[in-house]
Amino acid sequence: MQGGRLVYNASVWGPTLNEPAHLASGVVSLLTGRHDYFCVNPPLPRMVAAVPAVFMGCHISLPDPTPPPAAREEFPLGTRFVADNRDRFRTYLILGRACCVPFVLLGGWVAYRWSRTLWDSELAGLIAVFFWCMDPNICGHGSLTTPDCASASLCLATMYCFWRWSESCDWAHTAALGTLLGLALLSKLTAVLLVPTVGILWIGSRHCRGVGSEPEPTFERSRASGRHFLAALLLAGLVLNAGYSFDRTCTSVRPEQFSSSRIAHLHDSPLWSGTALAGFSDVPLPLPAMYVMGFDTQAHYFETSDLQSYLLGEWRGKGWWYYYVFGWLVKMPHGLQLLAAISFSGWLWLLATGARDAPFLTPHVFWTVLLFPIAVFVCVSLETSVNEHVRYVLPAYVFLFVLAGGAGVVLRKILERRFGSKRIARRCAILVVAIAAIHTSCSSLQAVGSELSYFNEGSGGSRQGFRYLLGSNYDWGQDNLLVEEESASLPDDASFYYWLVAGCDATDLGIPGEPLRFERPCTVRELHTMAAYSTSDVFFISRNHYEQLKASRQLNHRMFVRSTRQLNVLGASIVVLTGVGGNDADRPRSGRK
């Protein structure tokens, strides 16, 4: 069912802002083995998405010489790729999106297996996979070629495999752990937090033993566990380097080679310059050069980006530390919020009260499930340079499904301890889970086709979501193809203008009309000489841009908002406007006005 929903979205949505660049960069990686385009994300998801385009003989034109990674030339590359393959680009995009669907299905299967095993309940596994399949955020980003959902699924699979490995510590689980860790590292830079997470948990597992577990390990068993863990890390490094075609592996990267001021000036700091650490500048790193440069390029982007962050109707250059907390409050289905809150708080309460009558009631198991998502959430929240995408914490979000799966088990145990009646506890737990599941089903089914714009009922729903968040949380270009359909139903004498969120030229997508731009702020004198827009003028403006216009203090922006009225909303994110009427002379037209 979820696979069909994802394929449907993939076939009807327009290319989102980043997808042309992702697809073109994946084609370059497959054809040339170069990974310098879009190096802020490792190449695995985009290479998978680009397989159909490569097999179907797509055309790609590369600049010469190759630009530096910090130039972020993947976006012009994506624009050229769409223009060069205009007739077949939508086919490439749909097939590429379909190739990424297995990542989402993998995540659902892992959520089911982990919940079923962790909570020792088949029903817990079914609850987890049900909420996974119905979640609008998973179905939304899982329908795209972007790496967010693929990385989230692989991170979840890696932590599940680590949990199984920590119980058995055999070579089969070691090989699986190393492979999955390497694949996760190849999906998104955020996954690098898996390495310290599993390291901390492995050290902690030497000291935390649960009910029914084996005695404290002997020295020989600890050594064996260490060998397995080291082997898993080495295998992960091998998979990571293989994914980058061993491109400049084991080359030294000096601090002055970086573009980010955080890293480039590292050699001037007292902690580096004049100490033994300075000698490590020439030590070859057992990592692909472009993987290392990806961190630098991402940091450089955060330092130099002039993007404005948006929250609750406010635009500003620096974000908010609570941005992602708020994002989860308004974009997460209430049913999932309820079950995850019950499971987390109840699990914590059971541990605090000394309950140890189930395998999951140990600190080690608790932290195995929650340490990585907490680390991701905290690290991403601390980077307030750019707050634009709640999807950045999707690798943490997916662990909520494992928590939600155990809500019934945890609630039943708490009620049994509180009231002493297993029958009442069981019925109450079933009732709570059923209410959450029914509500989530209704909320999710209402959002079919507009999952990227999903907001829960407490925030007013998708139609009101723009009052809280924008960017990929609401308007990422997914509804752009609706403009072509809408324009066909308008009068023949209408003049079309657009200002959309798109990673390519709108005309290459078959969108009629001309772009609407504002070249410079106008003076008060010029403003008074401008007449209202004609009623034959129709404007298709993305919600992102329209909210910027309404908040702008520039007189020509304010004049545009005042001289137009809303006709319709396409999907959830394209505002259709028309002029309020008046003399056509001297008014701003299309192009750079």
C-alpha positions in Angstrom: 0.0 0.0 0.0 2.7 2.5 0.9 4.7 1.6 -2.2 1.7 2.4 -4.4 1.2 5.7 -2.6 4.9 6.7 -3.1 4.8 5.8 -6.8 1.6 7.8 -7.2 3.2 10.9 -5.7 6.3 10.3 -7.8 4.2 10.3 -10.9 2.2 13.5 -10.3 4.5 15.8 -8.4 6.7 18.3 -10.2 10.5 18.3 -9.6 11.2 19.8 -6.2 13.9 22.4 -5.7 16.9 20.1 -5.2 15.9 17.1 -7.4 17.2 18.2 -10.8 20.6 18.9 -9.1 20.5 15.5 -7.3 19.6 13.6 -10.4 22.2 15.3 -12.6 24.9 14.9 -10.0 24.0 11.2 -9.7 24.4 10.8 -13.5 27.8 12.5 -13.3 28.9 10.1 -10.5 27.8 7.0 -12.5 29.3 8.1 -15.8 32.5 9.6 -14.7 33.1 8.4 -11.1 33.4 12.1 -10.0 31.6 13.1 -6.8 32.4 16.8 -6.6 28.9 17.8 -7.5 26.5 18.0 -4.5 29.3 16.8 -2.3 27.4 18.1 0.8 25.5 14.8 0.4 27.2 11.4 -0.2 26.4 9.8 -3.6 24.5 6.6 -2.8 20.8 7.8 -3.0 21.4 10.1 -6.1 23.3 7.3 -7.9 20.4 4.9 -7.3 18.0 7.5 -8.6 20.1 8.2 -11.7 20.3 4.6 -12.9 17.3 4.8 -15.2 18.5 8.0 -16.8 21.9 6.5 -17.5 20.5 3.4 -19.0 18.1 5.4 -21.1 20.9 7.4 -22.6 20.4 10.8 -21.0 22.6 13.7 -22.1 24.8 15.6 -19.6 27.0 18.6 -20.3 29.9 19.3 -17.8 31.8 22.6 -17.5 35.6 22.5 -18.0 37.5 22.9 -15.8 35.6 21.4 -12.9 34.5 24.1 -10.4 35.5 23.8 -6.7 32.9 22.1 -4.4 32.2 25.4 -2.5 30.9 26.9 -5.7 27.8 24.7 -5.5 27.7 24.3 -9.3 25.3 21.3 -9.0 22.3 23.6 -9.3 23.3 25.1 -12.6 24.2 21.6 -13.7 20.7 20.5 -12.8 19.1 23.3 -14.8 21.2 22.4 -17.8 20.3 18.7 -17.4 16.6 19.4 -17.5 17.0 21.7 -20.6 19.2 19.1 -22.4 16.7 16.3 -21.7 13.5 18.3 -21.8 11.4 15.7 -23.6 12.4 12.8 -21.3 13.2 14.5 -18.0 9.9 13.7 -16.3 10.4 10.0 -17.3 13.8 10.0 -15.7 12.5 11.7 -12.6 9.6 9.3 -12.1 11.7 6.3 -12.6 14.5 7.7 -10.4 11.9 8.3 -7.6 10.6 4.8 -8.0 14.1 3.4 -7.6 14.4 5.1 -4.2 11.1 3.6 -2.9 12.9 0.4 -1.7 14.8 2.6 0.9 11.4 3.5 2.4 10.1 -0.1 2.4 13.4 -1.1 4.1 12.7 1.4 6.9 9.2 0.1 7.4 10.4 -3.5 7.6 13.1 -2.6 10.1 10.6 -0.6 12.2 8.4 -3.7 12.3 11.2 -6.1 13.2 12.7 -3.9 15.8 9.4 -3.2 17.5 8.3 -6.8 17.4 11.6 -8.0 19.0 12.2 -5.2 21.4 8.7 -5.2 22.9 8.3 -8.9 22.5 4.9 -8.4 20.8 3.8 -9.1 17.3 1.2 -6.3 17.7 3.9 -3.8 18.6 5.6 -4.6 15.3 2.4 -4.1 13.4 1.7 -0.8 15.1 5.1 0.5 14.2 4.9 -0.4 10.5 1.3 0.9 10.4 2.3 4.3 11.6 5.3 4.2 9.3 3.2 3.5 6.2 0.6 6.1 7.1 3.0 8.9 8.1 2.7 11.9 5.7 6.3 13.0 6.3 7.7 9.5 5.4 5.4 9.3 2.4 6.3 12.8 1.3 10.0 12.7 1.4 10.0 9.0 0.5 8.5 9.9 -2.9 11.5 12.0 -3.9 15.1 11.4 -5.1 16.5 13.4 -2.2 18.5 11.5 0.4 16.5 12.3 3.5 14.3 9.2 3.7 16.9 6.9 2.4 19.4 8.0 5.0 16.8 7.8 7.8 15.9 4.2 6.8 19.6 3.2 6.7 20.4 4.8 10.0 17.4 3.0 11.6 18.6 -0.3 10.0 22.2 0.3 11.3 21.1 0.9 14.9 18.8 -2.2 14.8 21.6 -4.3 13.5 23.9 -2.9 16.2 21.4 -3.9 18.8 21.2 -7.5 17.5 25.0 -7.5 17.1 25.5 -6.4 20.8 23.4 -9.4 21.8 25.1 -12.1 19.7 28.4 -10.6 18.6 29.0 -13.2 15.8 30.6 -12.7 12.5 27.3 -12.7 10.5 26.0 -9.7 12.5 29.4 -8.1 12.4 29.4 -8.2 8.6 25.8 -6.9 8.5 26.6 -4.1 10.9 29.7 -3.0 8.9 27.9 -3.1 5.6 24.8 -1.1 6.9 27.0 1.4 8.6 29.0 2.0 5.4 25.8 2.4 3.4 24.4 4.8 6.0 27.5 6.9 5.8 27.1 6.9 2.0 23.6 8.3 2.3 23.9 11.6 4.2 26.6 13.4 6.2 24.4 13.4 9.3 24.9 9.6 9.5 28.5 10.3 10.7 27.0 10.6 14.2 26.4 6.8 14.0 30.1 6.2 14.5 30.5 7.8 17.9 27.0 6.5 18.9 27.8 2.9 18.3 31.3 3.4 19.9 29.7 4.8 23.1 27.1 2.1 23.2 29.6 -0.6 22.7 31.7 0.6 25.6 28.5 0.9 27.7 27.4 -2.6 26.8 30.5 -4.0 28.6 29.0 -2.7 31.8 25.2 -2.8 31.4 23.6 -6.2 31.6 19.9 -6.8 31.6 17.5 -9.4 33.0 18.3 -12.9 31.8 21.6 -11.7 30.2 24.8 -13.5 30.5 27.3 -12.7 33.3 29.8 -10.0 33.0 32.1 -10.7 30.1 35.5 -12.2 30.7 38.7 -10.6 29.4 38.8 -13.0 26.4 35.2 -12.3 25.5 35.8 -8.6 25.7 38.7 -9.0 23.4 36.6 -11.0 20.9 33.9 -8.3 21.1 36.6 -5.7 20.4 37.8 -7.6 17.4 34.3 -7.8 15.9 33.7 -4.2 16.5 36.9 -3.1 14.9 36.2 -5.4 11.9 32.7 -3.8 11.5 34.3 -0.3 11.5 36.9 -1.4 8.9 34.2 -2.9 6.7 32.2 0.3 7.0 35.2 2.3 5.9 35.7 -0.1 3.0 32.1 0.3 1.9 32.3 4.1 2.2 35.5 4.3 0.1 34.0 1.9 -2.5 30.9 4.1 -2.8 33.3 7.0 -3.7 35.2 4.8 -6.1 38.2 5.1 -3.8 38.5 8.7 -5.1 41.7 10.2 -3.5 41.4 7.9 -0.6 44.2 8.2 2.0 45.3 11.7 0.8 46.2 14.4 3.3 43.9 17.4 3.6 45.4 20.4 5.2 43.2 23.0 7.0 44.1 25.8 4.6 42.5 23.8 1.8 39.1 24.2 3.2 36.6 27.0 2.4 34.9 27.1 5.7 36.3 29.6 8.1 35.7 27.2 11.0 38.1 24.7 9.5 40.4 26.8 7.3 41.7 28.8 10.3 42.1 25.7 12.5 45.8 25.6 12.0 46.1 29.2 13.4 44.4 28.3 16.7 46.4 27.6 19.8 45.1 24.1 20.0 46.7 23.3 16.6 49.5 25.7 15.7 52.7 25.0 17.6 51.5 21.7 19.1 51.9 18.1 18.1 48.5 18.2 16.4 50.0 20.4 13.6 51.9 17.3 12.4 48.7 15.6 11.6 48.0 17.9 8.7 50.1 15.7 6.5 48.7 12.4 7.7 46.6 10.7 5.0 43.0 10.2 6.0 41.5 6.7 5.3 38.5 8.5 3.8 37.5 9.7 0.3 38.6 13.3 -0.2 35.2 14.4 -1.4 33.6 13.0 1.7 35.8 15.2 3.9 35.3 18.2 1.6 31.5 17.7 1.9 31.6 18.7 5.6 33.7 21.8 4.7 31.3 22.7 1.8 28.3 22.4 4.1 29.9 24.5 6.8 30.9 27.1 4.2 27.3 27.2 3.0 25.9 27.8 6.5 28.5 30.6 7.1 27.9 32.4 3.8 24.2 31.7 3.0 21.9 34.7 2.8 18.8 32.6 3.1 16.1 33.9 5.5 14.7 31.5 8.1 10.9 31.6 8.6 8.9 30.7 11.7 5.5 31.8 12.8 5.3 34.5 10.2 8.7 36.0 11.1 11.6 36.2 8.6 15.2 36.6 9.9 18.8 35.7 9.0 19.5 33.6 12.1 17.3 30.7 13.0 15.9 29.5 16.3 17.2 26.7 18.5 13.7 25.4 19.0 12.9 25.3 15.3 12.8 21.5 14.9 11.0 21.0 18.2 8.2 23.3 16.9 8.4 21.6 13.5 7.6 18.2 15.1 4.8 19.8 17.1 3.0 21.0 13.9 4.0 18.4 11.3 3.8 15.2 13.2 0.4 13.4 13.3 -1.2 13.7 16.7 -1.6 9.9 17.0 2.2 9.4 16.6 2.8 12.2 19.1 0.5 10.5 21.6 2.0 7.0 21.3 5.6 8.2 21.2 5.1 10.4 24.3 3.4 7.5 26.2 6.2 5.1 25.3 9.1 7.5 26.1 7.8 8.8 29.4 6.4 5.4 30.5 9.7 3.6 29.6 11.6 6.3 31.5 9.3 5.9 34.5 9.6 2.1 34.6 13.4 2.3 34.5 13.4 5.0 37.2 11.1 2.9 39.5 13.4 -0.1 39.2 11.2 -2.3 37.0 13.4 -5.1 35.4 10.8 -7.7 34.5 11.2 -7.4 30.7 14.2 -7.5 28.4 13.7 -3.9 27.2 13.8 -2.6 30.8 17.6 -2.0 30.9 19.4 1.3 30.4 21.5 -0.1 27.6 18.5 -1.0 25.5 16.9 2.4 26.3 20.0 4.3 25.1 20.5 2.0 22.0 17.1 3.1 20.8 17.4 6.8 21.7 21.0 7.9 21.8 21.4 8.4 18.1 18.1 10.3 17.5 18.9 12.5 20.5 22.4 13.2 19.1 21.0 14.1 15.7 18.3 16.3 17.1 20.7 18.2 19.4 23.4 18.7 16.8 21.0 19.9 14.1 19.2 22.2 16.5 22.5 23.9 17.5 23.2 24.9 13.9 20.9 27.9 13.6 22.6 29.5 10.6 19.8 28.2 8.3 16.4 26.9 9.6 14.6 25.9 6.4 14.0 22.1 6.5 12.5 20.0 9.2 13.6 17.1 7.0 17.1 17.6 8.4 16.0 15.7 11.5 14.3 12.9 9.6 17.0 10.4 10.7 15.9 11.1 14.3 12.2 11.1 13.4 12.1 7.5 12.3 13.0 6.2 15.7 9.7 7.4 17.0 8.0 4.6 15.2 9.9 2.0 17.2 8.8 4.0 20.3 5.2 4.2 19.1 5.1 0.4 18.6 5.7 -0.2 22.3 3.2 2.3 23.6 0.6 -0.3 24.3 3.1 -2.6 26.1 4.5 0.2 28.2 1.1 1.6 29.1 -0.2 -1.9 30.0 2.7 -2.5 32.4 2.3 0.9 34.0 -1.5 0.4 34.6 -0.9 -3.2 35.9 1.6 -1.8 38.4 -0.7 1.0 39.3 -4.1 -0.8 39.5 -3.2 -4.5 39.7 -5.7 -5.5 37.0 -4.3 -7.0 33.8 -7.7 -7.0 32.1 -8.3 -3.3 32.7 -4.7 -2.4 31.7 -5.0 -4.4 28.5 -8.3 -2.8 27.5 -7.1 0.7 28.2 -3.9 0.2 26.2 -5.9 -1.2 23.2 -8.3 1.8 23.4 -5.5 4.3 23.4 -3.6 2.7 20.5 -6.9 2.3 18.5 -7.8 6.0 18.9 -4.3 7.0 17.8 -4.3 4.7 14.8 -7.8 5.8 13.6 -6.9 9.5 14.0 -3.6 9.1 12.1 -5.3 7.1 9.3 -7.9 9.9 8.8 -5.3 12.6 9.0 -3.0 10.8 6.6 -5.6 9.9 4.0 -6.7 13.5 3.8 -3.2 14.5 2.9 -2.7 12.0 0.0 -1.0 13.9 -2.8 0.0 16.8 -0.6 2.2 15.1 2.0 5.0 17.6 1.8 2.6 20.4 2.8 1.1 18.3 5.7 0.4 20.0 9.0 -1.6 18.4 11.8 -5.1 19.4 12.8 -3.9 21.2 15.9 -2.0 23.7 13.7 -5.0 24.2 11.4 -4.1 21.6 8.7 -2.3 21.9 5.4 -4.2 25.0 4.3 -2.9 27.0 7.3 0.6 25.5 7.5 2.3 28.4 5.8 1.5 30.5 8.9 4.1 28.4 10.8 6.7 27.0 8.4 7.8 27.3 4.8 10.6 25.9 2.7 10.5 22.2 2.1 8.1 22.0 5.0 5.4 23.4 2.8 6.3 24.6 -0.7 9.2 22.9 -2.4 8.0 23.0 -6.0 5.9 19.8 -5.8 2.8 21.5 -7.2 4.4 23.4 -10.1 3.0 21.1 -12.7 -0.5 22.1 -11.7 0.2 25.5 -13.2 0.1 24.1 -16.7 -3.3 22.5 -16.1 -4.7 25.6 -14.4 -3.6 27.9 -17.2 -5.4 25.9 -19.8 -8.7 26.6 -18.0 -8.2 30.4 -18.0 -9.4 32.8 -20.7 -7.4 33.0 -23.9 -6.6 36.7 -23.5 -5.1 36.2 -20.0 -1.4 37.0 -19.6 0.5 34.5 -17.4 3.3 35.4 -15.0 5.0 33.1 -12.5 7.4 33.1 -9.6 7.9 29.6 -8.5 10.2 27.5 -6.4 12.0 25.4 -9.0 15.4 23.9 -9.6 15.2 24.4 -13.3 13.7 26.8 -15.9 9.9 26.6 -15.6 9.5 26.7 -19.4 11.4 23.4 -19.6 8.5 21.9 -17.5 5.9 23.2 -20.0 4.7 26.0 -17.7 3.4 28.9 -19.9 4.0 32.6 -19.3 6.9 34.8 -18.3 8.7 35.1 -15.0 7.8 37.9 -12.7 10.7 39.6 -11.0 11.3 42.8 -9.2 14.6 44.4 -10.2 14.9 47.2 -7.7 13.0 49.0 -5.0 10.9 51.8 -6.4 10.5 55.3 -4.9 7.4 56.8 -3.5 7.0 59.0 -6.6 7.3 56.0 -8.9 4.8 54.1 -6.8 2.1 56.8 -7.2 2.6 56.7 -11.0 2.0 53.0 -11.2 -1.5 51.8 -12.1 -3.1 48.7 -10.8 -2.6 45.4 -12.6 -5.1 44.4 -15.2 -7.8 41.7 -14.5 -6.4 39.8 -17.5 -3.1 39.4 -15.7 -2.8 36.0 -13.8 0.1 35.4 -11.5 1.2 31.9 -10.2 3.3 32.5 -7.2 4.7 30.0 -4.8 3.6 30.4 -1.2 7.3 30.9 -0.1 7.6 33.9 -2.4 4.1 35.3 -1.7 4.8 35.3 2.0 8.1 37.1 1.4 6.2 39.7 -0.7 3.7 40.3 2.0 6.4 40.7 4.7 8.6 42.9 2.5 8.9 46.6 3.2 9.9 47.4 -0.4 7.3 49.7 -2.0 7.0 47.8 -5.3 6.4 44.6 -3.4 3.7 46.2 -1.3 2.2 47.7 -4.4 2.0 44.3 -6.0 0.3 42.7 -3.0 -2.2 45.6 -2.8 -2.9 45.6 -6.6 -3.7 41.9 -6.8 -6.3 39.5 -5.3 -6.3 35.8 -4.8 -8.2 33.6 -7.2 -7.3 30.1 -6.2 -4.7 27.9 -4.5 -3.2 25.0 -6.5 -2.4 22.0 -4.4 -1.5 23.7 -1.2 1.5 25.8 -2.2 0.8 27.8 -5.4 -1.2 31.0 -5.0 -3.1 32.2 -8.1 -3.6 35.9 -8.2 -5.1 38.4 -10.7 -5.0 42.2 -10.9 -7.7 44.3 -9.3 -8.1 46.3 -12.5 -7.2 49.8 -13.7 -5.2 51.5 -16.5 -2.7 49.2 -18.1 -0.3 52.0 -18.9 2.9 52.3 -16.9 2.3 49.2 -14.7 5.1 46.7 -14.1 4.9 43.8 -16.5 6.9 40.6 -16.8 10.6 40.2 -16.9 12.9 42.4 -14.7 10.6 45.1 -13.4 
